[in-house]
Structures are given as structure tokens and as C-alpha cells.
């Protein structure tokens, strides 16, 4: 995760005084240089009206207020090159008023709609410059150059602040600034807005802006960070968010940090939030884990199937050559079904696809199929692939495919269960076998044992009929 950027620390390191007002001209922010210049603590200014905190009457008050309101209402920067404004000195500094001369620039900060939400004031104390001008006995050009230099510096700092804000808004990680004990949103960048469904949160407490997080423990966590002034780092934290109006809550996974914003007096006045949405990564890791579990499960099943095929084929083989031919044929059938499943990333295979693979060597004109296109889960496809191979092999040796007969295959799906009829016609006369061979045992084990279905064989004189029913269950993990 990227390191959190402490914008409050950056703001406080700017050497020129800056403060931020809302539309009612009440304080919502001030940097350390402003507090030093005005000899105030942030607790004395937070939420107060500018002219209540620094009362004044006359032309200076009117000019300053008019400039701020012009910037607010016009949406354009307004400048006051020089303005006399007396500052009330705190009692611990002797009290009374001190006449100061200022250069002020007011920059409107718009919201998402383009309307001014805040006014950023940059002030420069030019009292010393003005006194130097008076002492210079009319050397106006020198004083003018000094004044122009102050304005240039102010414009440079303002450009830096705008650049920082653009970086903040366009950062790929989500960021927000929460203020005060109720965690009121001061700032939120574009990534944060995307995370919460582009809801309007500026100026709202967290509990009102995102009510769904109240019972998820995040407000209590923010309270602890504010009280302890210690950062909290969260890894793969699950949060339920409403990302569209009226939509159900959506689970997201986040890596984030809650960084307390500590003022010069050591008090935590807010929290900087920064993090990344790692939901897709978490889901990808979970899919990979499931795939590994599934691979392990299927390898064990396949090895068990191969072992059973080898043992049963060996018992029924009359000589090594017969064993090798039968064993190879059955492994090939298993391999073909595996190939079909691999093509679908083990999401299953089509019933008709499995049948065509097993019966292709005997000619399509000898097979009639009638049934819907059924998708078989992977486990069902593997078992039925072996079943169809045994039935086809038996038909080619002793049944309809040994002569000029045909196969009639019909199936249907009812109540999530596959019902299948394998019917042979036009072959030699059929008789019930004296003993059950490996093929019969494999078919019964596959249908009744592995798939929890049922199977029956009818050795009618006109041709073998095998009927089975099996649930279309999902594969176990």
C-alpha cells in the first residue's frame, strides 16, 4: 500500500498564512503560519465567523467583507493589494489592538456542481513594507516593487496549493479528511467518491453521510484513533457499502490507514483517510485457492478411478495383450472427457458433446439422439463419459454395433435430474449374462455410487435397454 500523504502537515509547512472559510464566512481551516500571524489557537477560531473572531468597523471591514463575498458569488479570485485591519491581541500578549497592513487574496473553492463551497484566503502581513515605504520619504518605486514581489509570492503559493489539490483529487488511492469528534467530511477525492457511489458527503458527519457503516465498527475505530493520536492500518478489511441509490449493500475489501491530524498544540483535530480497494484481488486469491482445492480433489478422484479401472480390467483379462488393449481403451475414454472439461476450465461439459466423442468411431448414421442440450457438471460428465464408453464398447463387441444395428438414445431433464435411455436395435439376439463383468460393475458404481442415482438394464430379445436417472448436482469443492 502506498504511504499516506499528510496534507495537513504540508499545509502547515507553507510559510505564508492561509485560512479557509465556508459560505457563511466561518472558519473551517487555518495553517500554522496563519495561527502564528494572528496569535490565535485553532480552538479559538474553529467554526466562528471571521468578523466575530476579528471584529472591526468602518471601511476596512467593508472592503474585506466585500472582497470575500465577490470571490464567493462570482467564482473568481479577488485581490486586496493593501488593507488596514487592526488585530486584537490576546490577553496573554498584553491585550488591546494592533494596527496591521495586509495584502489579501481570496480564492473560491467550488464543489462538484461548480458552486463555491469554500473561500481560501491567503494573507500577507505587509506592515513592515509599508513602514519602509514611509521611511523612504516618497521612494514610491521601491515600495511598489516590494509590493509586487509580495503579490508574486502569494500567487506562487496559491498555484502550489491548487496543484496539491489537483493531485489529491486525482490520486488513484481513495482519500478523505474528517474533522472533529463527529468525523465531518472536509475533503474527499474522486476515488473515494467512486467507492461510496458518488454520494454528497462534504460537510456531513460520517454517520449521516454513510449510515451503513455505523454498525460495522468504523466510527468506534475512528474515535480511538482521534483519542490515542495513533494511526491505524487495516489490511483486507471487509466493509458493506451502498454504491448505488436504492441498491443492496455490496461487500468490498479495503487496505487503508487512519492517520490522525495533530495540530501544533498536540491535539488531534481530525483524521486523514487513505487506502485502496482490493476487492478484485481478494476475489482472485479466493478463486485461486478454490481452484487448487478442486485440482487436488480431482487428481485424487482420477487416480482412484484409474486404480479401479486397472484392477477390474486385470481381473477380466485373459492375457496381457487383452489387458493392455482394454486398459488403454478405458484410459482414452477418461482422457477424452478430461479434454472436454479442460476446454471449459472444468466448468462442465455438454451431454451431446460427451456422446459424440464416444460414438464417433461407429458412424453418426448409426446413432439417433433425441433430447435437450444438457450441461453436465464436471463430476457428472466424468462419470457419464466412462458409462457411455462401456456401453459403446459392449455394443460394438456383442450388441447392435457389432452388426448392422443402431442406437436410439433419448433423454430429458425433470426436477434437476437427468433421465436417460440407451436402446439398441437391429443387433444379435440378447440374453441375460451369466455373470456381471467389469463394465456392468463400473456403470453401477458410477451411477449409483458416485452420482447417487439409479440404473437398470433390460436384456430384451430385441436389444439391450439401459435406463438410468442421476441428479445434476454441482461438484463438491
N, C-alpha and C positions, 0 to 999 in steps of 0.2 A: 504494500500500500504506500502511496506517496506520502511524504511528510506534510503535516498540516501547515498551512501558511497563516501566521498570526497577523491579520491585517490591523488589529488594534495596536499591536506593537509598532508596526510600520507607521500607522497614523500618528502615534505618539512621538516617533523619532523625527517627523517632519519639523524643521526648526521654526517655521512660521506658524502663527496662531490660526487655527481653523475651528469652526464650530458649525453644527448642523441644527436647523430649526424645522419644525413641521409647518403646516399651512397656517396654523394659529399663532405662529411665531413663538412657539415653546421649544425649549431645548430638548434635543434627542441625542446629542453627541457633542463632544469637545475634546481636542487633543491636549497633550500635556503642555505644549507651548502656550495655548490659549489660557489654560488654568494658571500658569505662572504669570502671564502678562496681566491677567485680571485679578490676580491674588485671590483666587477662589478655589474651593474644593468642588468636585463634581456633585457631591451630595447637596451642595447649596444651589445648584443650577438645574439639576435633572427635573424635567417636566415643568419648570417655571417659565412664564412668559419673559421674553427678553427685557421688556421695559419695566417689568416688576422686579427683575433681578438687578437692573441698572436703570433706576428711574431718572428721568430728565425731562425738562420742558423747554419750549422755545424752538428756534429754527433748527438746532442740531437734531433734536428729537424728530422733528417733522421730516427733515432731509433723509435721515437714516431709515425711518419707517417707510417713507415713500420709495426709496431705492429697493428695499426688500420686497415691498408689495409689487413694484413694477416687474422685478425678476419673477416673482411668483405668478403673476397674472399674464405676463407676456410670454413666459417660457424662454426668455433671452437673458444673457448675462448683463448685469447693471453694475456700473462702477461709480464710486465716490472717491475722486483723487485725494481730496482733503476734507476733513470734517473735525470740528472741535467737539469733543464729548468728554465730559468730566466723569471720572470713575470714583465711586465711593470706596474708600479704603476700609478694610475690615478693622474691627476694634483692636485686634492683636497687633495691627500695624499703625495704630495711633488714631484711627477713625478719620472723619472728615472727607472732603472731596479733593481730588487731584485733577487739574485740567490737563487733558492729553489731546494730541492731534493724531488723527488716524487716516490711513488710506484703506478703503474697504472695497471688496469685490464680492458681488452676490451672484451665485451660480445656481439656477434651478435644476433640481434632480427629478426627472419625470418618472411616473410609474409605467406599467405596461400599456396603458391607454394613451400615453402622451401627456397627461395632465401632471402638473407639478405636484409632487408629493412632499419634497423637502427642499430647503434652500440652504446651500453650503456657503458660509461666509468666510472669506479669507481677509483677515485684518492685519495691517502692519502699523506698528507704532512709529510715526514719523515725527514725533515731538522733537527729537534731537536734530533732525534735518531742518525743521522749521526754525529752531533756535539758532542753528548755524547760519541759516539764511538771514535772520535778523541781525546777527553779529557781523555779517559780511557787508553791512551798510549798502544794501541795494545791489549786491552782486547777484542779480536775478538769474543770469545764465547758468552760474554754477549750481544754484539751488534747483533750477529746473532740471539740470542733468541728473542731480541726485534723486529728484522725484521720479524722473523717467526710469532710473535704474531700479528703484523700489517697485514700480509697476511691472517692469520686465521680470523681476524676480518673482513677483506674485503670479504673473501669467505662466511662468515656467513651472511653479509648484502646482498650479491648477491643472496644467497639462499632465503632470505626473500623476495627480490624483485621478484624473479621467482615465489615464492609461491603466492604473491599478484597478479601477472599477471594471473596465472592459475585460481585463484578464480574469478578474473574479467572476464576472457573469459568464464568460465563455470557457471556463475551466472544465475539463472533462469529468472530474470528480464532482459530486454534489457538495455544495457548501451553503451554510446559513449562519447568521449571527442572531443569537437570542439574548434579550436583555432583561435584567431584573429578576425578582423572585418568582414571577409568573411565566418567565421564559417567553417574552413577547418577541415576535419576529421583527428584527430590524432590517435584515437583508436576506435574500435567498437567490441563488444564481439559477441559470437556466436548467442545469442538470437536476437541481433539487426540485424545481417546478415540474420537470418531466416525471420524476419519481413519485410525486404526490398528485399527479393528474392535473397539473396547471391550476390548482386552486389558489385563490387570492388569500394570502396569509399575512402580508406585511401589516404590522400594527396590531395583530391579534395574538393573544396568548396561545401557547401550543395546544392546551386542552380544548380551546374553542376552534382553532384552525384545523386540527387533526383529531377529532374526538375519538376515533377508533383506537388511538394509541394510549388512551388514559389508563385502561385496564391491562395494558401489556407491560407495565413497569418502567416505561421510559421517563415519565415525569419524576418518579421517585429517584431514578438514577441521575437525572439532571440536578435534582435537589442536592444529592450527595456530592456531586462534583462542585456545585456552587459553594456548598458549606465547607468542604475539605480543601478546595482550591487545588485539587489533584486531578490530572487528566485521566479519562477512562478510555481504554482501547477495546473495541468489540470486534470479535472475529466470527464470521459466519453466523451472525445474529439473525434470527428469523423474526420478521415483522409482518403483520397483516395490514395492508393499506387499501383504501378505496381509490382506485386510479381512474375511474370514470364515474360521473354523476349517476347515482341510482344503481351502480353495478355492485355485485357482491365483493367482499374483501378478497384481495389477492395476496398470496404469500410471496414475500421477497426475502432474499438473504443479503445481508449487508456486512461489509467491513467498514468500520468508522471509528472516529475519535471525537470525544467531547473534550475540548481544550478550554479551561477557564480563562476568562479575560480579567486580568488583575490590574487594578489602577495603581498609581504611584503610592497611595496610602496602604496598599496591601489588601484591599478589599476586592473580592470577585464581583464584578458588576454584570457579568454576562458570560455566555458560553459560545465559543466558535465550534461549529459542527462541520466536519469534513469526512467524506468517505466515498466508497464505490459500491455499486450494485453488482454483486457476484452471483446472482440467481442462476444465470445460464451456466456458469462454471460449476456450481453445486449440482445442478441437474445433470451436467455432463459427467461429473465424478460418480454420481449415483448410477447413471446408466452404465458406466464402465464397470462398476462393482457388480451390478446385476448380470452384465454380460460375462464377467469372469466366473461368477457363481453358476450361471447357466452353462458355460463351457465345461466347467468341472463336472456338473451334473450329467451333461450329455456324454462326455467322454467315458464316465463310469458306466452309464447305461449301454453305450455302444460296445464297450469291452465285455460287459456281461452278455450282451446279445451274441457277439462273435464267439465267446466261450461256449454258450449254449448251442449255437449252430455247429461248432466243431465237434462237441461231444455227441450230439444226436446224429450228425452225419456219419461219424465214425462207427457208431453202433449199427447203422443200417447199411454200411458199405460192404460189398463182398470182397473187394480187393483194393489196394492202394490207388490204382488208376480211377476206379469208380468214386472213391472218396475225394480225390483231388478234383474231379470234374464237378461233382455235386457241390463241394465246398466252395469252389471258385464261382460257380453259378450263383449261389446264395449270397456270397460277398458282393458280387457285381450288382445284384438287386439292391442290397443295402446301400452300396455306393451311389447308385443312380438316384435313390431317394434323398441321400445326403446332398447330392449335387443340386437337386431341385430346391431343397431347403436353403442351401448356401446362396443360391441365386436370389432368394427373398430375404437374406440376412436372418434366416431362421424365424421369420415371421409366419411360416406356414407354407402350404403348397396346395394347388388345386387338385381335386379328386380326379377330374378328367385328365389332367396332366400326368398323374401317377399311373393311371390305367394305360394311357397311350405309351408311356415308357416301357411298361411291362409287356404289352401285347403287340408292339410294333413289329417284332420279327415274324409274326404269324400272318400279317396282311390285314389291312384295315377292312377289306371286303368281307372278312370272316367274323367281324365283331360288330354288333349292333348295340349302341348305347342310348339310353333314354333316361334323362334326369337333369336336374338343375346344375348350374356351375357352383359347386360347393367348395368353400375354402376350408381346408383342414388345418387345425393347429399342428405345430411341429411334431408333437409326440404322437398324435393320431396318424399323421402322414407316414412317420417311420414305421409304425406297427402295420398299417394297412399296405404299405409298399411290400413288406415281407409276405403278408397274407396273399396279395394278388400274385406275387411271384410263385408261391407254392401252388395256387390254384391253376395258374397258367402252365406251370411245369407238369402238373398232374394231367391236365387236359391234353398237352402235347404228347405225353407218354401213353396214356390209357384212355383218354376221352375224346371229345369232339374234334380237337385239333390234331389228333392222330390220324384221322381220316378226313373226309370232306365235310365235316360238320361245321357248326357255327356256335358262337357265344352270344347270348342275349343278356345284357346287363341293364338292370333298372334300379333306380334308387330315388329316394325322397328324403326330405328333412321335416320332421314333426317334433315340436316341443324340444328343440335344440338337440335332437338325436337323429343320427343317420340310419336309415333303413335300406339295406342293400340286398338284391337278389342276383346271384350268379347262376345262370341257367345254360346247360349245354344241350345242344340238339344235333341230330344227324350223325352221331358218333356210334361206336360199337355198343352192344348191349351192356348194361350196367348191373353190377351185383355188389352187395354189401361186402366190404373186405373182411377177411378172417381176422386180421389184426390191424391195430392202429399204427400207422407209420409216423415218421418224424414230421411230415408235412401236416398231418391232422393234428398232432400234438402242438406244433408251432402255431397253427391257426387258432386253436382253442386257447392256448396260453396268451396269444396276442390280443384276441377279442375279449375273452372272459377275464383273464388275469390282469394284463396291463391297462386295458381300456375300460374295464368294469362293465362290459357289455354281455351279450349272449349270442350264441351261434348254434345252428342246427344244419345237418346235412341230410338230404333226402336222395337215396340211391334208387331213383325210379328207373324202370326199364328204358324209358325214352331218353334218359340223360341225367347226369348229376345236377342237383339243385342245392345250392348252399345259400342259406339266408342268415344274415346277422344284423344286429342292431347295436350301435355304440353311441354313447353321449359325445357330443362335440365339446369336450372340456378344454379349458385352457391349460397350457403347460405349467407345471409347478416351477417355482423359482429354484 
